[in-house]
């Protein structure tokens, strides 16, 4: 039986796969062991390239026949030209970066569109745990304890909306979901995860 965390992540993969066009060029920042890139390659014939810092994950990508480079993208993407990719993906990795603004700026420079997926810290399950237990929430979407979490930033859907407002960023589409289904009502309260497709106001297609 699949774990609830795995089901949640897989739904996010399916949403991203539905967003990406056939035969698109994709740069996946923080690609992990390559499951998303493999899905895009097999279902959309996408030309994928990954960036990952953990060596074990890199080996797993190579075993899958994927192109991956060991790099800390927190320091930038100076090796890539502007608009080099149709899509740059930051799926559950933006909140793990140190320099969020720099990473976003570089992603939007390198990609015509940027796909960002992140767990929603303001989900009702997290709110209940914080209010009644007085402890850092542990949920399907935020499964780590405070001392071993890779997350450096905890953001909500509302936080992200306020952040991109007035920064010359165009939202192409928004996708909110839980473990098994999409959310259309009060996503900041009921969605465990969000996926945004964004581009610069004067860029993207």
C-alpha positions in Angstrom: 0.0 0.0 0.0 1.3 3.4 -1.0 2.1 5.9 1.8 0.0 9.0 2.0 3.0 11.2 1.5 3.8 9.3 -1.7 0.3 9.7 -3.0 0.5 13.4 -2.4 3.7 13.8 -4.2 2.5 11.7 -7.1 -0.6 13.9 -7.6 1.7 16.9 -7.8 3.8 15.1 -10.5 0.6 14.5 -12.5 -0.4 18.1 -12.3 3.0 19.3 -13.5 3.0 16.7 -16.3 -0.4 18.1 -17.4 1.1 21.6 -17.5 4.3 20.8 -19.6 3.9 20.9 -23.3 4.9 18.0 -25.6 8.7 17.9 -26.4 9.4 20.9 -24.1 12.8 21.6 -22.7 12.8 21.4 -18.9 15.3 22.2 -16.2 14.4 20.6 -12.9 16.1 22.4 -9.9 16.4 20.0 -7.0 15.4 17.1 -9.1 15.9 14.5 -6.3 16.1 11.0 -7.7 14.5 11.9 -11.0 10.9 10.6 -10.8 9.4 13.8 -12.1 11.9 14.1 -15.0 11.3 10.4 -15.9 7.6 11.0 -16.0 8.0 14.1 -18.2 10.4 12.2 -20.5 8.2 9.2 -20.9 4.8 10.9 -21.1 5.6 14.2 -22.7 8.8 13.4 -24.5 10.3 16.3 -22.7 14.0 17.0 -23.0 14.9 17.2 -19.3 18.0 18.2 -17.4 18.2 18.1 -13.7 20.3 19.9 -11.0 20.8 18.1 -7.7 23.3 18.4 -4.9 23.0 15.0 -3.2 25.3 12.4 -4.7 23.0 9.4 -4.0 20.2 11.1 -5.9 22.5 11.9 -8.8 23.4 8.2 -9.0 19.7 7.3 -9.1 19.0 9.8 -11.9 21.9 8.3 -13.9 20.6 4.8 -13.4 17.3 6.1 -15.0 19.2 7.4 -18.0 18.5 11.0 -17.0 20.8 14.0 -17.6 21.8 15.6 -14.2 24.5 17.9 -12.9 25.7 18.3 -9.4 25.3 21.9 -8.5 24.0 24.1 -5.7 21.5 26.3 -7.6 21.2 28.6 -4.6 24.4 30.3 -5.9 22.7 31.0 -9.2 22.4 29.6 -12.8 25.2 31.7 -14.4 26.1 28.7 -16.7 22.7 29.0 -18.5 21.6 31.6 -21.0 18.4 33.5 -20.7 15.3 31.7 -22.0 17.3 28.5 -22.4 14.4 26.3 -21.3 10.7 26.3 -21.9 10.1 25.4 -18.2 12.2 25.7 -15.1 10.8 23.6 -12.2 11.1 24.2 -8.5 8.9 21.4 -7.1 9.1 21.3 -3.3 12.6 22.8 -3.4 12.0 26.6 -3.2 11.4 26.5 0.5 14.7 24.7 0.9 16.8 27.4 -0.7 18.7 30.1 1.3 18.3 32.9 -1.2 14.7 32.6 -2.4 14.6 35.9 -4.3 17.8 35.2 -6.2 16.8 31.7 -7.1 13.4 32.9 -8.4 15.0 35.7 -10.4 17.5 33.3 -12.0 14.8 30.7 -12.7 12.6 33.3 -14.4 15.6 34.4 -16.4 16.6 31.0 -17.6 13.0 29.6 -18.1 10.2 31.1 -20.3 7.9 29.7 -17.6 8.6 28.6 -14.0 6.7 25.9 -12.2 6.8 26.2 -8.5 5.3 23.6 -6.1 5.4 24.0 -2.3 3.6 22.7 0.8 1.1 25.1 2.3 2.0 25.7 5.9 -1.4 27.3 6.6 -3.4 24.1 5.8 -6.0 23.4 8.4 -4.3 20.3 9.7 -1.1 22.3 10.4 -3.2 25.1 12.1 -4.9 22.6 14.4 -1.6 21.0 15.5 0.0 24.4 16.1 -3.1 25.8 18.0 -4.0 22.8 20.2 -0.6 21.1 20.6 1.6 24.2 20.5 4.2 22.3 18.4 5.6 22.6 15.0 3.2 20.7 12.7 4.0 17.4 11.2 1.6 16.5 8.4 1.6 14.4 5.2 2.8 17.5 3.3 5.2 18.6 6.0 6.5 15.2 7.3 9.7 16.2 9.0 10.3 17.2 12.6 11.7 20.6 13.4 15.2 19.4 13.8 15.6 17.4 10.6 13.5 19.2 8.2 15.1 20.4 4.9 12.8 23.3 4.8 14.3 26.7 5.6 11.2 28.7 4.9 7.6 27.9 5.9 5.1 29.7 3.6 1.4 29.6 2.9 -0.5 30.2 -0.3 -1.4 33.7 0.9 2.3 34.4 1.6 3.2 33.4 -1.9 0.4 35.5 -3.4 1.5 38.5 -1.5 5.1 37.9 -2.4 4.6 37.9 -6.1 2.2 40.9 -6.1 3.9 44.0 -7.4 7.1 42.2 -8.5 6.5 42.1 -12.2 5.5 38.4 -12.1 2.6 37.1 -14.1 0.7 34.1 -12.8 -0.2 31.8 -15.7 -2.1 29.2 -13.7 -2.7 28.1 -10.1 -3.3 24.6 -8.9 -4.3 23.6 -5.3 -4.6 20.1 -4.0 -4.5 17.6 -1.2 -3.4 14.0 -1.0 -6.0 12.8 -3.5 -7.9 15.7 -5.0 -7.8 19.3 -6.2 -9.0 22.1 -4.1 -11.1 25.0 -5.4 -12.6 26.5 -2.3 -10.5 28.4 0.3 -7.2 26.9 -0.8 -5.1 28.6 1.9 -7.2 26.7 4.4 -7.9 23.4 2.7 -5.0 22.7 0.3 -2.0 20.9 1.5 0.0 21.9 -1.5 0.1 24.5 -4.3 1.6 24.6 -7.8 2.0 27.9 -9.6 3.1 28.6 -13.2 4.7 32.0 -13.4 6.7 34.1 -15.8 8.0 37.7 -15.9 5.4 40.2 -17.0 7.4 40.9 -20.2 8.4 37.3 -20.8 7.0 33.8 -21.1 4.4 32.6 -23.7 
